[in-house]
Amino acid sequence: MIRLLLLLAVLFGALYLIRWFLKTPAENVAATIRKSLWLILGLGLIFLAVTGKLNIIFAFIGSAIPLIARHAPNILRILGLVKTIQSAQAKSQDSSAQPPSTQQMSPQQALEILGLEAGPSKKQITDAHKRLMQKLHPDKGGNEHFAMQLNQAKTLLIKHYDY
C-alpha cells in the first residue's frame, strides 16, 4: 500500500513539474533549476556528513584530479576563460595601437593583406580570407589585430568590387 502511495505521489509531482515547466518562462526555469541543484547538493553534503559517508566524496575528488588536470585546457576553453585571458594579455601588450578602420585601408593594402592580385573574384576574396583566418584567428592562437585586418580587407574588397 505504501508503494502505491509513493508511486501516486511521484506521478502527481511529475505532472506538476511538467505543467510548471511548460508555463514558466525559460529564464525563471533556468534560475529555479540552478537554485534547486545547489540546494540538493548542499543537503546531500549535509546528509553524507551526518551519516559519516563524506569520505566517499573526498575519494571521488581525489580520483578526479588527474582527469581534471588532463582536461583543464578544454574545460577553460569551454568556460571562455582562455579567450578572456588572451584578450587581456593582448590589451596589456598593445594598449596604444589601434587597428585601422576600413576607411584608412586602401584597396591595394587590402589586396596585399589577403595576398591577392588586382581584380579578384568574390570567391578568391572569400577563399583567401578563410585560408588566412584559419591560421590567424584568435581562437587558434592568432592575433586579434591581424584577424581584424583580414575582416576589414575582405569587407573593403567586396564593397570595392561591388560583389
C-alpha positions as CSV (number, residue, x, y, z in Angstrom):
1,M,0.0,0.0,0.0
2,I,2.8,2.4,0.9
3,R,4.4,1.7,-2.5
4,L,1.2,2.6,-4.3
5,L,1.0,5.9,-2.4
6,L,4.6,6.7,-3.2
7,L,4.0,5.9,-6.9
8,L,1.0,8.2,-6.9
9,A,3.0,11.0,-5.2
10,V,5.8,10.7,-7.7
11,L,3.3,10.7,-10.6
12,F,1.5,13.8,-9.3
13,G,4.8,15.5,-8.6
14,A,6.0,14.8,-12.2
15,L,2.7,16.1,-13.7
16,Y,3.0,19.2,-11.6
17,L,6.6,19.8,-12.6
18,I,5.7,19.3,-16.3
19,R,2.9,21.8,-16.1
20,W,5.1,24.3,-14.3
21,F,7.9,23.8,-16.8
22,L,5.6,24.4,-19.8
23,K,4.0,27.6,-18.3
24,T,7.1,29.3,-16.8
25,P,9.4,31.5,-18.9
26,A,12.8,29.9,-19.7
27,E,14.8,32.4,-17.6
28,N,12.8,31.5,-14.5
29,V,13.1,27.8,-15.2
30,A,16.9,28.0,-15.5
31,A,17.2,30.1,-12.4
32,T,15.0,27.7,-10.4
33,I,16.7,24.6,-11.6
34,R,20.1,26.1,-10.7
35,K,18.9,27.0,-7.2
36,S,17.4,23.6,-6.8
37,L,20.6,21.8,-7.8
38,W,22.6,23.9,-5.3
39,L,20.1,23.1,-2.6
40,I,20.2,19.4,-3.4
41,L,24.0,19.4,-3.4
42,G,24.1,21.2,0.0
43,L,21.5,18.8,1.5
44,G,23.4,15.8,0.1
45,L,26.6,17.0,1.7
46,I,24.9,17.5,5.0
47,F,23.4,14.1,4.8
48,L,26.7,12.5,3.9
49,A,28.4,14.4,6.8
50,V,25.8,13.3,9.3
51,T,25.9,9.6,8.2
52,G,29.7,9.6,8.2
53,K,30.0,8.8,4.5
54,L,31.6,12.1,3.4
55,N,34.8,10.2,2.8
56,I,33.2,8.9,-0.5
57,I,33.2,12.5,-1.8
58,F,36.8,13.0,-0.9
59,A,37.8,9.8,-2.6
60,F,35.9,10.9,-5.7
61,I,37.6,14.3,-5.8
62,G,41.0,12.6,-5.3
63,S,40.4,10.3,-8.2
64,A,39.1,13.1,-10.4
65,I,42.1,15.3,-10.0
66,P,44.2,13.6,-12.8
67,L,41.2,13.7,-15.1
68,I,40.6,17.4,-14.4
69,A,44.3,18.2,-14.8
70,R,44.4,16.4,-18.2
71,H,41.3,18.2,-19.5
72,A,41.9,21.6,-17.8
73,P,42.6,23.5,-21.1
74,N,39.4,22.1,-22.7
75,I,37.4,23.0,-19.6
76,L,38.8,26.5,-19.6
77,R,38.1,26.9,-23.3
78,I,34.5,25.8,-22.8
79,L,34.1,28.3,-20.0
80,G,35.6,31.1,-22.1
81,L,38.4,31.9,-19.7
82,V,41.2,31.3,-22.3
83,K,39.7,33.9,-24.6
84,T,39.3,36.4,-21.7
85,I,42.9,35.8,-20.6
86,Q,44.3,36.1,-24.2
87,S,42.4,39.3,-24.8
88,A,43.6,40.8,-21.5
89,Q,47.2,39.9,-22.4
90,A,46.8,41.4,-25.9
91,K,45.4,44.6,-24.5
92,S,48.2,44.9,-22.0
93,Q,50.8,44.3,-24.6
94,D,49.4,46.6,-27.3
95,S,47.3,49.1,-25.4
96,S,48.3,52.1,-27.5
97,A,48.0,50.6,-31.0
98,Q,44.5,50.9,-32.5
99,P,43.6,48.8,-35.6
100,P,42.9,50.8,-38.7
101,S,39.4,51.2,-39.8
102,T,38.2,50.2,-43.3
103,Q,38.3,53.9,-44.3
104,Q,42.0,54.1,-43.6
105,M,42.8,50.9,-45.6
106,S,43.1,51.3,-49.3
107,P,42.0,48.6,-51.7
108,Q,45.7,48.0,-52.6
109,Q,46.5,47.4,-48.9
110,A,43.6,45.0,-48.7
111,L,44.8,43.1,-51.7
112,E,48.3,42.8,-50.1
113,I,46.9,41.7,-46.7
114,L,44.9,38.9,-48.4
115,G,47.7,38.1,-50.8
116,L,45.6,38.7,-54.0
117,E,46.2,40.2,-57.4
118,A,44.2,43.2,-58.7
119,G,40.6,42.4,-59.8
120,P,39.9,39.3,-57.7
121,S,36.6,37.4,-57.8
122,K,34.4,37.2,-54.8
123,K,35.3,33.5,-54.4
124,Q,39.0,34.4,-54.5
125,I,38.5,37.0,-51.8
126,T,36.5,34.7,-49.5
127,D,38.8,31.8,-50.1
128,A,41.9,33.9,-49.2
129,H,40.1,35.3,-46.2
130,K,39.1,31.8,-45.0
131,R,42.6,30.3,-45.5
132,L,44.3,33.1,-43.6
133,M,41.6,33.3,-40.9
134,Q,42.1,29.6,-40.2
135,K,45.8,30.4,-39.4
136,L,45.4,33.8,-37.7
137,H,42.1,33.5,-35.8
138,P,42.5,34.4,-32.1
139,D,40.8,31.1,-31.0
140,K,43.5,29.2,-32.9
141,G,46.4,31.1,-31.2
142,G,46.5,34.1,-33.7
143,N,46.3,37.8,-33.0
144,E,43.1,39.8,-32.8
145,H,44.7,42.7,-34.7
146,F,45.6,40.5,-37.7
147,A,42.1,38.9,-37.6
148,M,40.5,42.4,-37.6
149,Q,42.7,43.4,-40.6
150,L,41.7,40.3,-42.5
151,N,38.0,41.0,-41.9
152,Q,38.4,44.7,-42.9
153,A,40.3,43.8,-46.0
154,K,37.6,41.3,-47.1
155,T,34.8,43.7,-46.4
156,L,36.6,46.5,-48.2
157,L,37.3,44.4,-51.3
158,I,33.8,43.0,-51.6
159,K,32.4,46.6,-51.4
160,H,35.1,48.0,-53.7
161,Y,34.5,45.4,-56.4
162,D,30.7,45.5,-55.9
163,Y,30.0,41.9,-55.4
